[in-house]
Structure formats: structure tokens, C-alpha cells
Amino acid sequence: MAGLPHPELNGGKVAKAIWAEIEDEGLSFMDFVDKHGLESEEGNLFSYLARIMKFARMLFRGHLLDRARHLESNVRRCLSVIDARVLEELG
């Protein structure tokens, strides 16, 4: 199954629980990639999370919802961290 694309990234017809899992389990971006064998889907996952962040920002600006601001901030923090494993591969 590890060779198949993640259903939430490419299937589009299932419940979206990626961010909930990352947040609930305190996973980093790379932890989530490793846990689900998404090495070939990293770009799609990053784009998906960036869209969540952008949606939360638009929702906050339009309605001033504190939860949306919190969501945007948390996704931004997750995407801005450089994992030590990535640095090791580059070094």
C-alpha cells in the first residue's frame, strides 16, 4: 500500500483528516510523511496544507473567527519547520 497515493491527497472523495491527525498527535510534516509512507507525495501534502492555511486566513479575515486564526498559525508553523532528516540528506 505504501506505493499507492494517499487517498486524501489524490482521491478527493474521503473525509479530510490529515491536519486533524497532525495536530492531535503533535506530528511534524516529516513525521506524517514517514508514518504514512508518503515520500512520493510530499509535494502534494505540502500544497494541501498550504491550501488549508490559505482557507483559514481567508475565513479569519472575512469573519474574524479566532479558530481560523489559530488554524492558520498552526499550519504555518508546521510547514515552516525544517526537519533534521532533510538537512542530513542535503549535507
N, C-alpha and C positions, 0 to 999 in steps of 0.2 A: 504494500500500500504506500510505502514511502515514495515510490516513483510517480504516483498519481498526484495531480494538482490538488491543493486543499479545496474542499467543496465550497467554503465560504468565500474564497478568493475568486474562483472561476465558475462555480456552479450558479451562484446568484439566486437560488430558489430555496435556500435554507435559512433558518434563523441566524442572525449575526451575533455571535457571542465572543468574537475574538477579543475586543477591548475588555469586555467583562472578565474574561479569563485572565488577561494580562494584569488587570487592576486587582482582581480578587486574590490572585496568587502572588502578586508582587513580582511578576516576571519582567525581565528586561526584554528588549526586542530580540536579542540573540538567544535568550533563554527560550522564548516562544518558538523561534525558528528551530532550535535544537530539539525541543520537546516533540514537535510535530513533524520533524524531518522535512522542513521547508527550504532547504538550502537552494533549490532551484526556483523558489517562489519569493525570495527576499524582496525583490523589486516590487512585486505585486502587493505584498504585505505592507511595505513602506507606503506605497501610493494609497492603499486602502486606509491606513491610519491617518495619513495626511488629509484625506477627504473627510474623515471623521472630525479632525481638528478644525478644518475649514468650516464644516457644517456647524460645529459648536460655536465657533467665533461669530458666524452669521446669526445664529439663533440668539446668542447673548446680545449682540448689537441691536437686533430687532425687538427683543423683548426684555432685555436686562435680567435674564434668568441667571442666578448665581450658580446653579448646577451646570449650565452650559459653560460658564467661565471656568469653573473648576475642571470640567472635562477637557476643554481646550488646553488648559495649563498642564494637566497630567499627560495628555498625549504628546504635547510639545516636549515635555521633559523626557519622556520615553524615547522619542525619536532623536533627541539631541545628544544622547549619551553614546560615546564611542566605546564599544566593548573591547576589553583587553585582548580577546581572541582575534579580533580584526587587526589590532595593532601588531600582534605577533606574526600574523600572516604577511603583513606589509614589511616587517623588519627583517 
